[in-house]
């Protein structure tokens, strides 16, 4: 009998090759198979048990269950049956996505799941508050602001014909860490400072601090890591499904994970963090170009990722797919729609929500359903009534396609997730006007 056949149930052991060499040597020395098995077990432990879905999901906290479609809850429960799952939470803006719903938060034990981070890795919010522009000035100059904003970034799928900006992120040595990242560097060079499609936007907002009632004007943007993040996500999600199939059975496709102590897991975490930093760089380029073109100074910046995984000191990995970090004392941004309010919030660190909050109002229904039920005239009327100038209006991004931001906020305040700090309303909005994914 060959050593590999004798130790077939050890195939998933991380030292399988070493075990086989040891067993082969024992067999050569004349030991019988039963003795070899006993000695291998004494030295390396019993063979690994094949992993399977749990019979019942791990604990799940749902905020605003009446606002969440059943399919999103089912996706969350599937993820919470995975072997590394610890607990999860659903925000009131949640809706179905890939593997994990958008608005889903989940904690894993020393594991990271690429599709549960999201395809647009490091998608994020970024607010620049201007030191020297008043709401009256912004309203008076809103057409000029719209034109200026249009010139400082590019929306939509694909890349410009030439690079639109430069940034230190392009010289980051991590681009040389793996073959995939080396191949993606050129794409990053062309997409730096661009904004993608779908629900990504740039808008001039007029805000009010709720404690002092002081007003301000700012630039609020939402976009991510573009094609760079998408290619990283798809590559490692495929790898995770393949790696998971080796150690587990019955795991649905797209629900694969990578151990954070494995080479593949470490590679993904490095690439994910680089994509997140690239996403931040995109916003920094857009905001710097706008401030320069508009002749304004920035007095304060508030920013944060979603579609990201955060490693904790105890090895837990918190995935926030379309959810805002809301640790105690941290500031976050929760946008509504192109005709409704957005909020600056302070996180309260609620443990049952894994210190998270919603990343927006959330979709009422799918893009295809929005295109079926909302006409361009209906979408334009809502925006016009709100007094917002919009360039790139699409019916699937109409306020009619979104949940009520005030209800979503009230639910989170009542649950002790956040404290609203400022309320903002859009004055000028640009989007790609085309379909896409968050």
C-alpha positions, 0 to 999 in steps of 0.5 A: 500500500502506498503512503498516500493511500494509507493517509487518504483521510489526511489529505487536508492536513497542512503537512500532508506531504511531510506525513506521506514522507514519514509514512513511506519511510516507516513502510520501507522499514517494514512497519505494518500499515496499522502501526504506521497509522498509529505513529502518524496519529501520535505525532501529527494528531488525528486526521482532519474532520471534513468541514460542512455547513452548520445545521443552524446559523450563528447569531444574527442581529437584524435592524429593521427586519420589515425593510429587508427582503427575505432573500437578503436574510436567507443569504445572511443565514447561509453565510452564518452556517459556514464553519468559520462564522461567529456572528452577523448583523443586517443593517436596515438598508440591506438588499441581496448581493453576491454571497453576502447581502449589501448591508451585511456584516459578518465576523469570521474566525481567522478567515476572510471571504472575498465575495463577502468583502465585495467586488468593489473592494474598498468602496468608500465615502469621502466628504470635504468640508470647505472653509470659505464657501457659504450655502448662499454662494453655493446656491448662487453658483450651482451651475458653475459648480456642476460644470466644475465637478463634471470636469474633475472626474470620469464616471462609467465603466472602462478607462479614459484614453489617457491617465487623468492624474497622478498619486503616490499610491501608484509608486507603492511597492505592493504593486510588485508583490504578486503577478496579479498586482503587477498586471493591474498596475497599468489599469490603476494608472489609467483609472486613478481619479475616476468614479465608476458607474451604478450608485457611485456619485459626486455631489455638492452638499449643504449641511448643518451641524445639529448641535450648533446649527452652523451651516457648511458646504462640502463635496461628498463622493462615493466610489471605490477601487474600480477595475483593480478591485473587481479583478482582485475580488474575482481572482481570489473569490475563485481561488477561495471556492477552490481552496474551500472545496478541498477542506469542506463539502456542501459549501455553495459557490461564491461562499468560499473563504481563505484562512488568514494564516494561509499563503493565499489568505495573506495574499488576498489581504495584502491585495485587498488593502492595496485596493482600499488604499487605491480607492482612497487615492481616487477620492483624494485626486477628485477632491484635490482637483475640485478644490483647485478648480473651484478655488476653495480650501478644505477645512475638514475631511471625513472618510471611511471604507465599506466593502472591506475586511478588518482583522481584530487582535483576537484573529476575528475578521469583520466583513462589512459589505456595504456597511459603515464602520461605527466604532465608538467615537468614530465619524461616518457618512450615510448618504440617502439618494440624489434628492434626499438627505445624507448624514454625518454620524458618530458611531456608538460601538454597539456590539450586536451590530459588530460596531456597524451601521448602514451605508445608505438608505438602501434599495427598495427593489432591484435595478431591473424592477426600477427600470420596469416601474419608474419612467424617466419623467417620474425620476426627473420630477422628483429631482426637480421638485427637490431643487437639485441639479443632476447630470447623469440621471438614471431611473434605477438610481432615482430616489423612487428606487430607494428606501426612506433615509429618515426611517433607516436613520431612526431605526439605527438611532433607536438601536443604539448604533449611531448618533446623527451629527450633521444633516446634509442635502444635495445641491448638485449631483453627477452620476454615470447614468448607467447600470452597475453594481456597488 
